[in-house]
C-alpha cells in the first residue's frame, strides 16, 4: 500500500463552478473519502468533488490509475488530493484508510462507499466461497469503514454515502451473490440510520439505489453528480434514474410475480453462462 500527498495550487473560478449546484458550497474545503475511485462512477465523483474544492482521500485496487485520478483532481482545483491503494478484501485496509484521514486532516466530513468486488452474471453455481469473498468486499468492508469513520463523523456531524443498486431492492436471476451483498447493505445502513436518530447523533446516511448506468442518457458523470448532491443535502435515499427505479419498486410492491416474470423474460438464456 502506498500513499501520495499533493496540494493544489489552483485558484477558484475554474470552469464549471459557476454552474455548479448548491452542494458545491456545502462541500468546499470538506474532507471526503471516496472508495472505488480509480474508474467509473467513483472516478467521476472524485472529479466533481475536486471542482468543488474539497480535500480528497481516494482508494482503489490499482495504484497507477489512482495516481492519474489524483493528478487530474489537483488540476481541477481540489484543495488537496491523496490516495491509498489496496484491496478492500484486506481486512486491515479500512482502519488504515481512516487512520490516514485522521492523521492528515484531523477529522472527516464525508465517507463515500462505492467499491465493489467482481462477480459474474451467471446461474448460481453453488460456490459458497465466492459468496463469502464477495460479502467481505461488498458488505463487510463497508461496515468496517463506516465503523472506523463514525467517531470522526460524529465530531464533524458529517455524512455517510452508500452506493448500492436496484439489485439490493429487487432480486433478479443470475445475480444471487451480488444481490445478496446489496440487500445486506440496505438492511445494515437502514438500521444504523435509525439507531443514530435514536441516539440524537447528527450523522446522515444516504443510500443510493442505482439502475443501469452507461445506457442511453444515463452517464457515470451525471450519476456521480447526483450522488454527491444527495450526500451533501443529507438525503435519506437517492434513486437514479428516479422514474425507472420508482416504477420498478412500485410494480414490485403491487405485483411481484409479474415483475419477476418480466425480468426472466428480458434475458436471452443462451447468453447466460453456467459455471
C-alpha positions in Angstrom: 0.0 0.0 0.0 1.3 3.4 -0.9 0.3 7.0 -0.1 0.7 10.1 -2.3 0.2 13.6 -0.9 -0.1 16.7 -3.1 -1.5 20.1 -2.6 -3.4 22.1 -5.3 -2.1 25.5 -6.3 -5.3 26.1 -8.4 -7.4 29.2 -7.7 -11.2 29.5 -7.5 -13.2 30.2 -10.6 -12.4 27.0 -12.6 -14.7 26.2 -15.5 -17.9 24.5 -14.4 -18.0 26.0 -10.9 -20.2 28.9 -12.0 -22.9 26.5 -12.9 -22.2 24.0 -10.0 -25.1 23.1 -7.7 -25.6 24.5 -4.2 -23.8 21.4 -2.9 -20.6 22.9 -4.2 -20.7 25.5 -1.5 -21.5 22.8 1.1 -18.5 20.7 0.1 -15.9 23.4 -0.4 -13.0 22.6 2.0 -14.7 19.5 3.3 -12.7 16.3 3.9 -14.0 13.4 1.8 -13.0 9.8 1.4 -14.1 8.1 -1.9 -13.7 4.3 -2.3 -13.6 2.6 -5.7 -12.3 5.9 -7.1 -10.0 4.7 -9.9 -12.7 4.3 -12.6 -16.4 4.7 -13.4 -18.7 6.5 -11.0 -16.1 6.7 -8.3 -13.6 8.4 -10.6 -16.3 10.9 -11.7 -17.3 11.7 -8.1 -13.6 12.5 -7.4 -13.6 15.0 -10.3 -16.8 16.7 -9.2 -15.6 17.0 -5.7 -12.3 18.4 -6.9 -14.2 21.1 -8.8 -16.0 21.9 -5.5 -12.5 22.4 -3.9 -12.8 19.5 -1.4 -9.9 17.7 0.3 -9.8 14.1 -1.1 -8.6 10.7 0.0 -9.2 8.2 -2.7 -8.9 4.4 -2.6 -9.0 1.6 -5.1 -7.0 -1.5 -6.0 -4.9 -0.1 -8.9 -2.2 2.3 -7.9 -1.4 3.5 -11.4 -5.0 4.5 -12.1 -5.3 6.3 -8.7 -2.2 8.3 -9.4 -3.7 9.6 -12.6 -7.0 10.4 -10.9 -5.2 12.3 -8.1 -3.3 14.3 -10.7 -6.5 15.2 -12.5 -8.2 16.2 -9.3 -5.4 18.6 -8.5 -5.7 20.1 -12.0 -9.5 20.6 -11.4 -9.0 22.5 -8.2 -9.1 20.0 -5.3 -7.9 21.6 -2.0 -5.7 18.5 -1.6 -5.7 15.0 -3.0 -4.1 11.8 -1.9 -4.6 8.1 -2.3 -4.2 4.7 -0.6 -4.1 1.7 -3.0 -5.2 -1.7 -1.9 -8.0 -4.3 -1.9 -10.9 -4.0 0.4 -10.7 -7.8 0.7 -7.8 -6.9 3.0 -9.4 -6.7 6.5 -6.8 -4.1 7.7 -7.3 -1.6 4.9 -10.4 0.2 6.3 -8.6 1.0 9.5 -5.6 2.2 7.5 -7.7 4.5 5.4 -9.4 6.1 8.4 -6.1 6.4 10.2 -4.7 8.2 7.2 -7.6 10.6 7.2 -7.3 11.3 10.9 -3.5 11.8 10.8 -3.7 14.1 7.8 -6.8 16.1 8.3 -7.6 15.6 12.0 -11.2 14.6 11.0 -13.6 13.7 8.3 -16.7 15.2 6.8 -18.0 12.6 4.3 -17.4 9.0 3.6 -18.5 7.7 0.2 -18.6 3.9 -0.1 -18.5 2.9 -3.7 -16.1 0.0 -4.2 -17.2 -3.4 -5.5 -15.9 -6.9 -5.9 -16.0 -8.9 -9.1 -19.0 -11.2 -9.7 -20.1 -12.8 -13.0 -23.6 -12.7 -14.5 -24.4 -16.4 -14.3 -26.5 -19.1 -12.8 -25.6 -19.7 -9.1 -23.0 -22.5 -9.2 -23.1 -23.4 -5.6 -19.7 -21.7 -4.9 -20.2 -20.7 -1.3 -16.6 -19.5 -1.1 -17.3 -16.8 -3.7 -20.3 -15.7 -1.7 -18.2 -15.3 1.4 -15.5 -13.4 -0.6 -18.0 -11.1 -2.2 -19.7 -10.4 1.1 -16.3 -9.4 2.6 -15.7 -6.8 -0.1 -19.2 -5.6 -1.0 -20.6 -5.6 2.5 -18.3 -6.3 5.5 -15.7 -3.7 4.4 -18.5 -1.1 4.1 -19.4 -1.9 7.7 -15.8 -1.8 8.8 -15.1 1.6 7.0 -18.3 3.1 8.4 -17.5 1.8 11.9 -14.0 3.3 11.8 -15.3 6.6 10.4 -18.1 7.1 12.9 -16.1 8.7 15.7 -14.7 11.3 13.3 -18.1 11.9 11.6 -19.8 12.4 14.9 -17.4 15.2 15.7 -18.0 16.9 12.3 -21.7 16.0 12.1 -20.8 14.5 8.7 -22.3 12.1 6.2 -22.0 8.5 5.0 -23.0 7.9 1.4 -23.6 4.2 0.4 -23.6 3.4 -3.3 -25.9 0.5 -3.8 -28.1 -0.9 -6.6 -31.6 -1.8 -7.6 -30.3 -5.4 -7.1 -30.5 -4.6 -3.4 -34.2 -3.9 -3.6 -35.4 -6.3 -6.3 -33.7 -9.7 -6.8 -33.4 -10.8 -10.4 -31.9 -14.0 -11.8 -28.2 -14.6 -12.4 -27.0 -12.2 -9.7 -27.6 -14.2 -6.5 -24.3 -13.5 -4.8 -24.1 -9.8 -5.9 -27.8 -9.1 -5.0 -27.2 -10.7 -1.5 -24.5 -8.1 -0.7 -26.7 -5.2 -1.8 -29.6 -6.4 0.2 -27.2 -6.6 3.2 -26.1 -3.0 2.7 -29.8 -1.8 2.7 -30.5 -3.7 5.9 -27.5 -2.7 7.8 -27.4 1.0 6.9 -31.1 1.5 7.2 -31.0 0.0 10.7 -27.9 2.0 11.6 -29.6 5.2 10.5 -32.4 4.7 12.9 -30.0 4.0 15.8 -28.2 7.2 15.1 -31.5 9.1 15.2 -32.5 7.4 18.5 -29.1 8.5 20.0 -29.5 12.0 18.6 -26.3 11.6 16.6 -26.2 14.1 13.7 -24.6 11.8 11.1 -26.6 11.4 7.9 -26.8 8.2 5.9 -27.7 8.4 2.2 -28.4 5.1 0.4 -28.0 5.4 -3.4 -30.1 3.0 -5.4 -28.7 2.9 -8.9 -30.1 1.4 -12.1 -28.1 0.5 -15.2 -25.6 3.3 -16.0 -23.9 4.0 -19.3 -27.1 3.2 -21.3 -28.6 5.9 -23.4 -28.8 9.2 -21.5 -27.5 7.7 -18.2 -23.9 8.6 -17.8 -21.4 8.0 -15.0 -20.7 11.8 -14.8 -24.4 12.7 -14.2 -24.9 9.8 -11.8 -21.8 10.8 -9.8 -23.1 14.4 -9.5 -26.5 13.2 -8.3 -24.8 11.0 -5.7 -22.7 13.9 -4.4 -25.7 16.2 -4.3 -27.8 13.7 -2.3 -25.0 13.3 0.2 -24.3 17.0 0.6 -28.0 17.6 1.1 -28.2 14.7 3.6 -31.0 13.0 1.7 -32.2 9.6 3.0 -32.2 7.9 -0.4 -31.3 8.6 -4.0 -32.9 6.7 -6.8 -31.1 7.1 -10.1 -32.7 7.2 -12.6 -35.6 8.2 -10.5 -38.6 7.4 -12.7 -37.3 3.9 -13.8 -36.3 2.9 -10.2 -39.6 4.2 -8.8 -41.7 2.4 -11.3 -39.9 -0.9 -10.7 -40.2 -0.6 -6.9 -43.9 0.2 -7.2 -44.6 -2.8 -9.5 -42.5 -5.0 -7.2 -44.8 -3.9 -4.3 -48.1 -4.3 -6.1 -47.4 -7.4 -8.4 -44.0 -9.0 -7.5 -44.7 -12.2 -9.6 -45.5 -10.1 -12.7 -42.3 -8.1 -12.3 -40.3 -11.3 -11.8 -41.8 -12.8 -14.9 -40.9 -9.7 -16.9 -37.4 -9.8 -15.6 -37.0 -13.5 -16.6 -38.4 -12.8 -20.0 -35.9 -10.0 -20.6 -32.9 -12.2 -20.8 -31.6 -14.4 -23.7 -30.7 -17.6 -21.8 -28.3 -18.7 -24.5 -26.1 -15.7 -23.4 -26.1 -16.7 -19.8 -23.2 -18.9 -18.7 -23.4 -21.8 -16.4 -20.2 -22.3 -14.3 
